[in-house]
């Protein structure tokens, strides 16, 4: 979650201690209330209409090949059980975020919680710091910079009061010491469709479900041995928050799919596929079944895509220990089978649900062939903070596999 420094409608942020005069003055900024969390963009029958399957509206000019499907878009999602968000006036950094990810027990490990630190520089790019093994391969579908390092968390939380201390070395080699105390939110937030506020714009088309939200608390921050001031909105309100949120959407990508034996639906996926510089790396085994689902299981997230005769009609991300998808995208009509040529353009609309909350975002895809490349434009439409992050996929078939590259493109 990211907060810009422009004025915002004060109703959800101002402490009760702010005077009525100040409140009236600040409400003049309510023309900017669109940057606050909002409602779903589509609900009811309008949302349900997406769930009726329709085949891609194309005429194929060649038969379906006997090889695995192509992933036309990169999905991602992650749920934070607790999230401390702070802004300071440090010249190198805008935001500091400390997120707890709860994971279920497996055959090889007990149930556990993992903390990660996320520091956003002045270009709004966040870097993850964590001591998880092989940090570059951790949740590799999320293409944000990684920094290997120990994050020491001292948790003295008691009852409804969070008492947390974070000590680590940030990506610039500066020692960071953060102590936060605040009330743990328990009542569901409303509305919940959270604004990304510029977070990771180059790499992610992101939607947020903020299911718990509590402003305020006490925070002491030291960076490089120097105490830091908490940034104040309007010069009055300190930017300190304790919340729980789920993030999801589409991401840029660079991967290669290596085809296996013709009788199998799975493939081996390698990131990056082009050999270019990339913030993550992985070799993933994807398996397919007779039900049309193709998936990659992981210790944190499992990615699943559903195809009907090679056409993508839905995709979802599931997280360890949760009984619902953290992100689900539905495409209607389905996105065409990119293994074979078709004439003209094929348009599909899509809806994204986050954490079981329906209709957080909508958009459309446009698929076509350009020479030897299959191309898919992903055009997000609503909400506004989602709409400014379009992407384009290009697929090239080679000997024994497909090369897939997804890039951010300029918004219309």
Secondary structure by P-SEA (a helix, b strand, c coil): cccccccccccccccccccaaaaaaaacccccccccccccccccccccccccccccccccccccccbbbbbccccccccccbbbbbbcccccccbbbbbbbbbccccccccbbbbbbbbbccccbbbbbccccccccccccccccccbbbbbbbbbccccbbbbbbbccccccbbbbbbbbbbbbcccccccccccccccccccbbbbbbcbbbcccbbbbbcccbbbbcccccccccccccccbbbbbbbbbbbbbbbccccccbbbbbcccccccccccbbbbbbbccccccccccccbbbbbbbcccccccccccccccccccbbbbbcccccccccccccbbbbbbbbbccccccccccbbbbbbcccbbbbbbbbccccccccbbbbbbbbbcccbbbbbbbbbbcc
